[in-house]
């Protein structure tokens, strides 16, 4: 994360020099000098991961750089803020003097960092034999291939579930449950069935509802009423929950309907909405996906299907099809590829993510063997192995993509994220490296497409011109973002269980505020006195407080 912090401070200094040079005229030479030091650090960080032998020592050095530059950025932001808000000339002069003095201190810290950097380079002269990172052009049909390939090995379950939905003579309202661990493909299967032509013509109306672990009954009911058209939600936005329940019942009454409740974690969520689903004995169905068999059992009347793991044959087919497409796997890599597939233990998410990584490294037996060895070093249960594979893909990301990926964890679970707003946040944060012939928005779009090609981000919708309109992230990958974000001091998410001291708040550089954390945040503010209270207003750049469900 050091790379993102360095790039962010460089962006701040560029903007100051470009738009407000008169305010910092006394400090211009110091700012130029600091910018030069940061440029050197940025160049080192871009290349270090591929060329350094001692990765543990590199990690320690990166943390030192990260913390030093974080502190420098906080100091520069604070000084600039004081210059801008100074009400009289004498206060502004004092603020300018403070900036000058602070820049001198920052310069000394950067000199110390540079000395450590030179010492580190001298101790690591050898080139590490890591797989080379290659940037292949994206296939224009990549997102279509992903959908087709993700369905490998599920054909039998697909047909059984489909038959329970539209086959047979059962007229009463039935519940069809799909049960399995995270990453096994429950939502992929349900989505394929939901979009199936036979299903479309069999039911009068259908709605897809994403429930999630922290469910919102109101949003669930609005999703049912929208019938796949998000704009319809506005028609019911002023209704109470009881009125929404009544509206759902009225809209479904007399119709043969299909409701999909995806990723449901508790029977409480089920009990809160089931009374709005009428049973007219006309063949209506409810399909739910869950990790918990007790939820499926508690849902009552219906059928339960347990998602199987893929066998080695289907695992290899999924991996090879995603990596090589119709060209097929070269014979020299087939043996190693099958071992990599076997290491994924039949879990589709693990296979898809590792398949997103392999095209980014050299297609040699030696480099693929290194990936396999990394996977074997984290052997454990299927879920533990999956998390290790996700972490491996994150570690292989170029430093310019890591901050963009971690930012996805700031959004609520299963949220469909508008790309135009995501890009604005990425640009505003300043951790995208500018290009002389591209706008930052174009750089951000390329970063997003790269993350999609690595199977770390899922495309929800595309525009007519092929660009991504909205995206989302698998909840297991979101867990990885939260874990790495906390470890790297990148952000802290405020939720219902939020509890933090003033000292704890001070060291957080980004606070991500979700709706259920609003009340807790206000309570917390009554208990503590902040040295930087303006941070809570969102003025202070390093504390990005945003209401994710009201991003308009």
Secondary structure as a PSIPRED ss2 file (coil, helix, strand):
# PSIPRED VFORMAT (PSIPRED V4.0)

   1 X C   1.000  0.000  0.000
   2 X H   0.000  1.000  0.000
   3 X H   0.000  1.000  0.000
   4 X H   0.000  1.000  0.000
   5 X H   0.000  1.000  0.000
   6 X H   0.000  1.000  0.000
   7 X H   0.000  1.000  0.000
   8 X H   0.000  1.000  0.000
   9 X H   0.000  1.000  0.000
  10 X H   0.000  1.000  0.000
  11 X H   0.000  1.000  0.000
  12 X H   0.000  1.000  0.000
  13 X H   0.000  1.000  0.000
  14 X H   0.000  1.000  0.000
  15 X H   0.000  1.000  0.000
  16 X H   0.000  1.000  0.000
  17 X H   0.000  1.000  0.000
  18 X H   0.000  1.000  0.000
  19 X H   0.000  1.000  0.000
  20 X C   1.000  0.000  0.000
  21 X H   0.000  1.000  0.000
  22 X H   0.000  1.000  0.000
  23 X H   0.000  1.000  0.000
  24 X H   0.000  1.000  0.000
  25 X H   0.000  1.000  0.000
  26 X H   0.000  1.000  0.000
  27 X H   0.000  1.000  0.000
  28 X H   0.000  1.000  0.000
  29 X H   0.000  1.000  0.000
  30 X H   0.000  1.000  0.000
  31 X H   0.000  1.000  0.000
  32 X H   0.000  1.000  0.000
  33 X H   0.000  1.000  0.000
  34 X H   0.000  1.000  0.000
  35 X H   0.000  1.000  0.000
  36 X H   0.000  1.000  0.000
  37 X H   0.000  1.000  0.000
  38 X H   0.000  1.000  0.000
  39 X H   0.000  1.000  0.000
  40 X H   0.000  1.000  0.000
  41 X H   0.000  1.000  0.000
  42 X H   0.000  1.000  0.000
  43 X H   0.000  1.000  0.000
  44 X H   0.000  1.000  0.000
  45 X H   0.000  1.000  0.000
  46 X H   0.000  1.000  0.000
  47 X H   0.000  1.000  0.000
  48 X H   0.000  1.000  0.000
  49 X H   0.000  1.000  0.000
  50 X H   0.000  1.000  0.000
  51 X H   0.000  1.000  0.000
  52 X C   1.000  0.000  0.000
  53 X C   1.000  0.000  0.000
  54 X C   1.000  0.000  0.000
  55 X H   0.000  1.000  0.000
  56 X H   0.000  1.000  0.000
  57 X H   0.000  1.000  0.000
  58 X H   0.000  1.000  0.000
  59 X H   0.000  1.000  0.000
  60 X H   0.000  1.000  0.000
  61 X H   0.000  1.000  0.000
  62 X H   0.000  1.000  0.000
  63 X H   0.000  1.000  0.000
  64 X H   0.000  1.000  0.000
  65 X H   0.000  1.000  0.000
  66 X H   0.000  1.000  0.000
  67 X H   0.000  1.000  0.000
  68 X H   0.000  1.000  0.000
  69 X H   0.000  1.000  0.000
  70 X H   0.000  1.000  0.000
  71 X H   0.000  1.000  0.000
  72 X H   0.000  1.000  0.000
  73 X H   0.000  1.000  0.000
  74 X H   0.000  1.000  0.000
  75 X H   0.000  1.000  0.000
  76 X H   0.000  1.000  0.000
  77 X H   0.000  1.000  0.000
  78 X H   0.000  1.000  0.000
  79 X H   0.000  1.000  0.000
  80 X H   0.000  1.000  0.000
  81 X H   0.000  1.000  0.000
  82 X H   0.000  1.000  0.000
  83 X H   0.000  1.000  0.000
  84 X H   0.000  1.000  0.000
  85 X H   0.000  1.000  0.000
  86 X C   1.000  0.000  0.000
  87 X C   1.000  0.000  0.000
  88 X C   1.000  0.000  0.000
  89 X H   0.000  1.000  0.000
  90 X H   0.000  1.000  0.000
  91 X H   0.000  1.000  0.000
  92 X H   0.000  1.000  0.000
  93 X H   0.000  1.000  0.000
  94 X H   0.000  1.000  0.000
  95 X H   0.000  1.000  0.000
  96 X H   0.000  1.000  0.000
  97 X H   0.000  1.000  0.000
  98 X H   0.000  1.000  0.000
  99 X H   0.000  1.000  0.000
 100 X H   0.000  1.000  0.000
 101 X H   0.000  1.000  0.000
 102 X H   0.000  1.000  0.000
 103 X H   0.000  1.000  0.000
 104 X H   0.000  1.000  0.000
 105 X H   0.000  1.000  0.000
 106 X H   0.000  1.000  0.000
 107 X H   0.000  1.000  0.000
 108 X H   0.000  1.000  0.000
 109 X H   0.000  1.000  0.000
 110 X H   0.000  1.000  0.000
 111 X H   0.000  1.000  0.000
 112 X H   0.000  1.000  0.000
 113 X H   0.000  1.000  0.000
 114 X H   0.000  1.000  0.000
 115 X H   0.000  1.000  0.000
 116 X H   0.000  1.000  0.000
 117 X H   0.000  1.000  0.000
 118 X H   0.000  1.000  0.000
 119 X H   0.000  1.000  0.000
 120 X H   0.000  1.000  0.000
 121 X H   0.000  1.000  0.000
 122 X H   0.000  1.000  0.000
 123 X H   0.000  1.000  0.000
 124 X C   1.000  0.000  0.000
 125 X C   1.000  0.000  0.000
 126 X C   1.000  0.000  0.000
 127 X C   1.000  0.000  0.000
 128 X C   1.000  0.000  0.000
 129 X C   1.000  0.000  0.000
 130 X C   1.000  0.000  0.000
 131 X C   1.000  0.000  0.000
 132 X C   1.000  0.000  0.000
 133 X E   0.000  0.000  1.000
 134 X C   1.000  0.000  0.000
 135 X C   1.000  0.000  0.000
 136 X C   1.000  0.000  0.000
 137 X C   1.000  0.000  0.000
 138 X C   1.000  0.000  0.000
 139 X C   1.000  0.000  0.000
 140 X C   1.000  0.000  0.000
 141 X C   1.000  0.000  0.000
 142 X H   0.000  1.000  0.000
 143 X H   0.000  1.000  0.000
 144 X H   0.000  1.000  0.000
 145 X H   0.000  1.000  0.000
 146 X H   0.000  1.000  0.000
 147 X H   0.000  1.000  0.000
 148 X H   0.000  1.000  0.000
 149 X H   0.000  1.000  0.000
 150 X C   1.000  0.000  0.000
 151 X C   1.000  0.000  0.000
 152 X C   1.000  0.000  0.000
 153 X C   1.000  0.000  0.000
 154 X C   1.000  0.000  0.000
 155 X H   0.000  1.000  0.000
 156 X H   0.000  1.000  0.000
 157 X H   0.000  1.000  0.000
 158 X H   0.000  1.000  0.000
 159 X H   0.000  1.000  0.000
 160 X H   0.000  1.000  0.000
 161 X H   0.000  1.000  0.000
 162 X H   0.000  1.000  0.000
 163 X H   0.000  1.000  0.000
 164 X H   0.000  1.000  0.000
 165 X H   0.000  1.000  0.000
 166 X H   0.000  1.000  0.000
 167 X C   1.000  0.000  0.000
 168 X C   1.000  0.000  0.000
 169 X C   1.000  0.000  0.000
 170 X C   1.000  0.000  0.000
 171 X C   1.000  0.000  0.000
 172 X C   1.000  0.000  0.000
 173 X C   1.000  0.000  0.000
 174 X E   0.000  0.000  1.000
 175 X E   0.000  0.000  1.000
 176 X E   0.000  0.000  1.000
 177 X E   0.000  0.000  1.000
 178 X E   0.000  0.000  1.000
 179 X E   0.000  0.000  1.000
 180 X C   1.000  0.000  0.000
 181 X C   1.000  0.000  0.000
 182 X C   1.000  0.000  0.000
 183 X C   1.000  0.000  0.000
 184 X C   1.000  0.000  0.000
 185 X C   1.000  0.000  0.000
 186 X H   0.000  1.000  0.000
 187 X H   0.000  1.000  0.000
 188 X H   0.000  1.000  0.000
 189 X H   0.000  1.000  0.000
 190 X H   0.000  1.000  0.000
 191 X H   0.000  1.000  0.000
 192 X H   0.000  1.000  0.000
 193 X H   0.000  1.000  0.000
 194 X H   0.000  1.000  0.000
 195 X C   1.000  0.000  0.000
 196 X C   1.000  0.000  0.000
 197 X H   0.000  1.000  0.000
 198 X H   0.000  1.000  0.000
 199 X H   0.000  1.000  0.000
 200 X H   0.000  1.000  0.000
 201 X H   0.000  1.000  0.000
 202 X H   0.000  1.000  0.000
 203 X C   1.000  0.000  0.000
 204 X C   1.000  0.000  0.000
 205 X E   0.000  0.000  1.000
 206 X E   0.000  0.000  1.000
 207 X E   0.000  0.000  1.000
 208 X E   0.000  0.000  1.000
 209 X E   0.000  0.000  1.000
 210 X E   0.000  0.000  1.000
 211 X E   0.000  0.000  1.000
 212 X E   0.000  0.000  1.000
 213 X C   1.000  0.000  0.000
 214 X C   1.000  0.000  0.000
 215 X C   1.000  0.000  0.000
 216 X C   1.000  0.000  0.000
 217 X H   0.000  1.000  0.000
 218 X H   0.000  1.000  0.000
 219 X H   0.000  1.000  0.000
 220 X H   0.000  1.000  0.000
 221 X H   0.000  1.000  0.000
 222 X H   0.000  1.000  0.000
 223 X H   0.000  1.000  0.000
 224 X H   0.000  1.000  0.000
 225 X H   0.000  1.000  0.000
 226 X H   0.000  1.000  0.000
 227 X C   1.000  0.000  0.000
 228 X C   1.000  0.000  0.000
 229 X C   1.000  0.000  0.000
 230 X H   0.000  1.000  0.000
 231 X H   0.000  1.000  0.000
 232 X H   0.000  1.000  0.000
 233 X H   0.000  1.000  0.000
 234 X H   0.000  1.000  0.000
 235 X H   0.000  1.000  0.000
 236 X H   0.000  1.000  0.000
 237 X C   1.000  0.000  0.000
 238 X C   1.000  0.000  0.000
 239 X C   1.000  0.000  0.000
 240 X C   1.000  0.000  0.000
 241 X H   0.000  1.000  0.000
 242 X H   0.000  1.000  0.000
 243 X H   0.000  1.000  0.000
 244 X H   0.000  1.000  0.000
 245 X H   0.000  1.000  0.000
 246 X H   0.000  1.000  0.000
 247 X H   0.000  1.000  0.000
 248 X H   0.000  1.000  0.000
 249 X H   0.000  1.000  0.000
 250 X H   0.000  1.000  0.000
 251 X H   0.000  1.000  0.000
 252 X H   0.000  1.000  0.000
 253 X C   1.000  0.000  0.000
 254 X C   1.000  0.000  0.000
 255 X C   1.000  0.000  0.000
 256 X C   1.000  0.000  0.000
 257 X E   0.000  0.000  1.000
 258 X E   0.000  0.000  1.000
 259 X E   0.000  0.000  1.000
 260 X E   0.000  0.000  1.000
 261 X E   0.000  0.000  1.000
 262 X E   0.000  0.000  1.000
 263 X E   0.000  0.000  1.000
 264 X E   0.000  0.000  1.000
 265 X C   1.000  0.000  0.000
 266 X C   1.000  0.000  0.000
 267 X H   0.000  1.000  0.000
 268 X H   0.000  1.000  0.000
 269 X H   0.000  1.000  0.000
 270 X H   0.000  1.000  0.000
 271 X H   0.000  1.000  0.000
 272 X H   0.000  1.000  0.000
 273 X H   0.000  1.000  0.000
 274 X H   0.000  1.000  0.000
 275 X H   0.000  1.000  0.000
 276 X H   0.000  1.000  0.000
 277 X C   1.000  0.000  0.000
 278 X C   1.000  0.000  0.000
 279 X C   1.000  0.000  0.000
 280 X C   1.000  0.000  0.000
 281 X C   1.000  0.000  0.000
 282 X C   1.000  0.000  0.000
 283 X C   1.000  0.000  0.000
 284 X C   1.000  0.000  0.000
 285 X E   0.000  0.000  1.000
 286 X E   0.000  0.000  1.000
 287 X E   0.000  0.000  1.000
 288 X E   0.000  0.000  1.000
 289 X E   0.000  0.000  1.000
 290 X E   0.000  0.000  1.000
 291 X C   1.000  0.000  0.000
 292 X C   1.000  0.000  0.000
 293 X H   0.000  1.000  0.000
 294 X H   0.000  1.000  0.000
 295 X H   0.000  1.000  0.000
 296 X H   0.000  1.000  0.000
 297 X H   0.000  1.000  0.000
 298 X H   0.000  1.000  0.000
 299 X C   1.000  0.000  0.000
 300 X C   1.000  0.000  0.000
 301 X C   1.000  0.000  0.000
 302 X E   0.000  0.000  1.000
 303 X E   0.000  0.000  1.000
 304 X E   0.000  0.000  1.000
 305 X E   0.000  0.000  1.000
 306 X E   0.000  0.000  1.000
 307 X C   1.000  0.000  0.000
 308 X C   1.000  0.000  0.000
 309 X C   1.000  0.000  0.000
 310 X C   1.000  0.000  0.000
 311 X C   1.000  0.000  0.000
 312 X H   0.000  1.000  0.000
 313 X H   0.000  1.000  0.000
 314 X H   0.000  1.000  0.000
 315 X H   0.000  1.000  0.000
 316 X H   0.000  1.000  0.000
 317 X H   0.000  1.000  0.000
 318 X H   0.000  1.000  0.000
 319 X H   0.000  1.000  0.000
 320 X H   0.000  1.000  0.000
 321 X H   0.000  1.000  0.000
 322 X H   0.000  1.000  0.000
 323 X H   0.000  1.000  0.000
 324 X H   0.000  1.000  0.000
 325 X H   0.000  1.000  0.000
 326 X H   0.000  1.000  0.000
 327 X H   0.000  1.000  0.000
 328 X C   1.000  0.000  0.000
 329 X C   1.000  0.000  0.000
 330 X C   1.000  0.000  0.000
 331 X H   0.000  1.000  0.000
 332 X H   0.000  1.000  0.000
 333 X H   0.000  1.000  0.000
 334 X H   0.000  1.000  0.000
 335 X H   0.000  1.000  0.000
 336 X H   0.000  1.000  0.000
 337 X H   0.000  1.000  0.000
 338 X H   0.000  1.000  0.000
 339 X H   0.000  1.000  0.000
 340 X H   0.000  1.000  0.000
 341 X H   0.000  1.000  0.000
 342 X H   0.000  1.000  0.000
 343 X H   0.000  1.000  0.000
 344 X C   1.000  0.000  0.000
 345 X C   1.000  0.000  0.000
 346 X C   1.000  0.000  0.000
 347 X C   1.000  0.000  0.000
 348 X H   0.000  1.000  0.000
 349 X H   0.000  1.000  0.000
 350 X H   0.000  1.000  0.000
 351 X H   0.000  1.000  0.000
 352 X H   0.000  1.000  0.000
 353 X H   0.000  1.000  0.000
 354 X H   0.000  1.000  0.000
 355 X H   0.000  1.000  0.000
 356 X H   0.000  1.000  0.000
 357 X H   0.000  1.000  0.000
 358 X H   0.000  1.000  0.000
 359 X C   1.000  0.000  0.000
 360 X C   1.000  0.000  0.000
 361 X E   0.000  0.000  1.000
 362 X C   1.000  0.000  0.000
 363 X C   1.000  0.000  0.000
 364 X C   1.000  0.000  0.000
 365 X H   0.000  1.000  0.000
 366 X H   0.000  1.000  0.000
 367 X H   0.000  1.000  0.000
 368 X H   0.000  1.000  0.000
 369 X H   0.000  1.000  0.000
 370 X H   0.000  1.000  0.000
 371 X H   0.000  1.000  0.000
 372 X H   0.000  1.000  0.000
 373 X H   0.000  1.000  0.000
 374 X H   0.000  1.000  0.000
 375 X H   0.000  1.000  0.000
 376 X H   0.000  1.000  0.000
 377 X C   1.000  0.000  0.000
 378 X C   1.000  0.000  0.000
 379 X C   1.000  0.000  0.000
 380 X C   1.000  0.000  0.000
 381 X C   1.000  0.000  0.000
 382 X H   0.000  1.000  0.000
 383 X H   0.000  1.000  0.000
 384 X H   0.000  1.000  0.000
 385 X H   0.000  1.000  0.000
 386 X H   0.000  1.000  0.000
 387 X H   0.000  1.000  0.000
 388 X H   0.000  1.000  0.000
 389 X H   0.000  1.000  0.000
 390 X H   0.000  1.000  0.000
 391 X H   0.000  1.000  0.000
 392 X H   0.000  1.000  0.000
 393 X H   0.000  1.000  0.000
 394 X H   0.000  1.000  0.000
 395 X H   0.000  1.000  0.000
 396 X C   1.000  0.000  0.000
 397 X C   1.000  0.000  0.000
 398 X C   1.000  0.000  0.000
 399 X H   0.000  1.000  0.000
 400 X H   0.000  1.000  0.000
 401 X H   0.000  1.000  0.000
 402 X H   0.000  1.000  0.000
 403 X H   0.000  1.000  0.000
 404 X H   0.000  1.000  0.000
 405 X H   0.000  1.000  0.000
 406 X H   0.000  1.000  0.000
 407 X H   0.000  1.000  0.000
 408 X H   0.000  1.000  0.000
 409 X H   0.000  1.000  0.000
 410 X H   0.000  1.000  0.000
 411 X C   1.000  0.000  0.000
 412 X C   1.000  0.000  0.000
 413 X C   1.000  0.000  0.000
 414 X C   1.000  0.000  0.000
 415 X C   1.000  0.000  0.000
 416 X C   1.000  0.000  0.000
 417 X E   0.000  0.000  1.000
 418 X E   0.000  0.000  1.000
 419 X H   0.000  1.000  0.000
 420 X H   0.000  1.000  0.000
 421 X H   0.000  1.000  0.000
 422 X H   0.000  1.000  0.000
 423 X H   0.000  1.000  0.000
 424 X H   0.000  1.000  0.000
 425 X H   0.000  1.000  0.000
 426 X H   0.000  1.000  0.000
 427 X H   0.000  1.000  0.000
 428 X H   0.000  1.000  0.000
 429 X H   0.000  1.000  0.000
 430 X C   1.000  0.000  0.000
 431 X C   1.000  0.000  0.000
 432 X C   1.000  0.000  0.000
 433 X C   1.000  0.000  0.000
 434 X C   1.000  0.000  0.000
 435 X E   0.000  0.000  1.000
 436 X C   1.000  0.000  0.000
 437 X C   1.000  0.000  0.000
 438 X E   0.000  0.000  1.000
 439 X C   1.000  0.000  0.000
 440 X H   0.000  1.000  0.000
 441 X H   0.000  1.000  0.000
 442 X H   0.000  1.000  0.000
 443 X H   0.000  1.000  0.000
 444 X H   0.000  1.000  0.000
 445 X H   0.000  1.000  0.000
 446 X H   0.000  1.000  0.000
 447 X H   0.000  1.000  0.000
 448 X H   0.000  1.000  0.000
 449 X H   0.000  1.000  0.000
 450 X H   0.000  1.000  0.000
 451 X H   0.000  1.000  0.000
 452 X H   0.000  1.000  0.000
 453 X H   0.000  1.000  0.000
 454 X C   1.000  0.000  0.000
 455 X C   1.000  0.000  0.000
 456 X C   1.000  0.000  0.000
 457 X C   1.000  0.000  0.000
 458 X E   0.000  0.000  1.000
 459 X E   0.000  0.000  1.000
 460 X E   0.000  0.000  1.000
 461 X E   0.000  0.000  1.000
 462 X E   0.000  0.000  1.000
 463 X C   1.000  0.000  0.000
 464 X C   1.000  0.000  0.000
 465 X C   1.000  0.000  0.000
 466 X C   1.000  0.000  0.000
 467 X C   1.000  0.000  0.000
 468 X E   0.000  0.000  1.000
 469 X E   0.000  0.000  1.000
 470 X E   0.000  0.000  1.000
 471 X E   0.000  0.000  1.000
 472 X E   0.000  0.000  1.000
 473 X C   1.000  0.000  0.000
 474 X C   1.000  0.000  0.000
 475 X H   0.000  1.000  0.000
 476 X H   0.000  1.000  0.000
 477 X H   0.000  1.000  0.000
 478 X H   0.000  1.000  0.000
 479 X H   0.000  1.000  0.000
 480 X H   0.000  1.000  0.000
 481 X H   0.000  1.000  0.000
 482 X H   0.000  1.000  0.000
 483 X H   0.000  1.000  0.000
 484 X H   0.000  1.000  0.000
 485 X H   0.000  1.000  0.000
 486 X H   0.000  1.000  0.000
 487 X H   0.000  1.000  0.000
 488 X C   1.000  0.000  0.000
 489 X C   1.000  0.000  0.000
 490 X C   1.000  0.000  0.000
 491 X C   1.000  0.000  0.000
 492 X E   0.000  0.000  1.000
 493 X E   0.000  0.000  1.000
 494 X E   0.000  0.000  1.000
 495 X C   1.000  0.000  0.000
 496 X C   1.000  0.000  0.000
 497 X C   1.000  0.000  0.000
 498 X C   1.000  0.000  0.000
 499 X C   1.000  0.000  0.000
 500 X C   1.000  0.000  0.000
 501 X C   1.000  0.000  0.000
 502 X H   0.000  1.000  0.000
 503 X H   0.000  1.000  0.000
 504 X H   0.000  1.000  0.000
 505 X H   0.000  1.000  0.000
 506 X H   0.000  1.000  0.000
 507 X C   1.000  0.000  0.000
 508 X C   1.000  0.000  0.000
 509 X C   1.000  0.000  0.000
 510 X C   1.000  0.000  0.000
 511 X E   0.000  0.000  1.000
 512 X E   0.000  0.000  1.000
 513 X E   0.000  0.000  1.000
 514 X C   1.000  0.000  0.000
 515 X H   0.000  1.000  0.000
 516 X H   0.000  1.000  0.000
 517 X H   0.000  1.000  0.000
 518 X H   0.000  1.000  0.000
 519 X H   0.000  1.000  0.000
 520 X H   0.000  1.000  0.000
 521 X H   0.000  1.000  0.000
 522 X H   0.000  1.000  0.000
 523 X H   0.000  1.000  0.000
 524 X H   0.000  1.000  0.000
 525 X H   0.000  1.000  0.000
 526 X H   0.000  1.000  0.000
 527 X H   0.000  1.000  0.000
 528 X C   1.000  0.000  0.000
 529 X C   1.000  0.000  0.000
 530 X C   1.000  0.000  0.000
 531 X C   1.000  0.000  0.000
 532 X C   1.000  0.000  0.000
 533 X H   0.000  1.000  0.000
 534 X H   0.000  1.000  0.000
 535 X H   0.000  1.000  0.000
 536 X H   0.000  1.000  0.000
 537 X H   0.000  1.000  0.000
 538 X C   1.000  0.000  0.000
 539 X C   1.000  0.000  0.000
 540 X C   1.000  0.000  0.000
 541 X C   1.000  0.000  0.000
 542 X C   1.000  0.000  0.000
 543 X C   1.000  0.000  0.000
 544 X C   1.000  0.000  0.000
 545 X C   1.000  0.000  0.000
 546 X C   1.000  0.000  0.000
 547 X C   1.000  0.000  0.000
 548 X H   0.000  1.000  0.000
 549 X H   0.000  1.000  0.000
 550 X H   0.000  1.000  0.000
 551 X C   1.000  0.000  0.000
 552 X C   1.000  0.000  0.000
